[in-house]
Amino acid sequence: MEAVVARLASESAVVVFSVSSCGMCHAVKRLLRGLGASPAVHELDEDPRGREIERALAGIAGRRGGPAPVPAVFIGGAYVGPMEAVMSLHLGGRLVPMLRSAGAIWL
């Protein structure tokens, strides 16, 4: 399933694996859209493979056997991390350059 996640994560410049009722997921999607990105969003609670994808994300995040961190954000096909990692990049001025480099935003 990690290969499926890798394929999904590379299909768009920005990909967010989310849960529709998650406040942090909503906040990170809003932040990315506010910066001009159009993330591809995969709502795990609405996907029949959601549990399997969630387990694969936990492995990618180094949490095998633990819960998957959501939101799980990928930029340019690379795993960036959950909300805390995205906010750290944003507050440190590194998120916008990363989005530009991935072709997610142009300005």
QUIFENUR-V732892 format. One record per backbone hydrogen bond with DSSP energy under -1.0 kcal/mol. NH is the residue of the N-H (numbers start at 0). CO is the residue of the C=O. E is the energy in kcal/mol with one decimal. If there is no record, write none. Layout:
{{NH	CO	E} {NH	CO	E}}
This chain:
{{4	0	-2.3} {5	1	-2.5} {6	2	-2.2} {7	3	-2.7} {8	4	-2.9} {9	5	-1.1} {10	7	-1.1} {14	73	-2.6} {15	39	-2.9} {16	71	-2.6} {17	41	-2.7} {21	18	-2.3} {25	21	-2.1} {26	22	-2.3} {27	23	-2.3} {28	24	-2.2} {29	25	-2.3} {30	26	-2.5} {31	27	-2.5} {32	28	-2.4} {33	29	-2.6} {34	30	-1.5} {35	32	-1.4} {36	31	-2.3} {39	13	-2.9} {41	15	-2.8} {43	17	-3.5} {45	42	-1.6} {49	46	-2.4} {52	48	-2.8} {53	49	-2.7} {54	50	-2.1} {55	51	-2.2} {56	52	-2.7} {57	53	-2.1} {58	54	-1.8} {59	55	-2.4} {60	56	-2.4} {61	58	-1.3} {62	57	-3.9} {65	62	-3.0} {71	16	-2.3} {72	80	-2.5} {73	14	-2.8} {74	77	-2.3} {75	12	-3.1} {77	74	-1.6} {79	72	-3.1} {80	72	-1.4} {85	81	-1.9} {86	82	-2.9} {87	83	-2.1} {88	84	-2.2} {89	85	-2.5} {90	86	-3.1} {91	87	-1.8} {92	89	-1.5} {93	88	-2.8} {94	88	-1.2} {97	93	-1.4} {98	94	-2.6} {99	95	-2.6} {100	96	-2.6} {101	97	-1.7} {102	99	-1.4} {103	98	-2.6}}
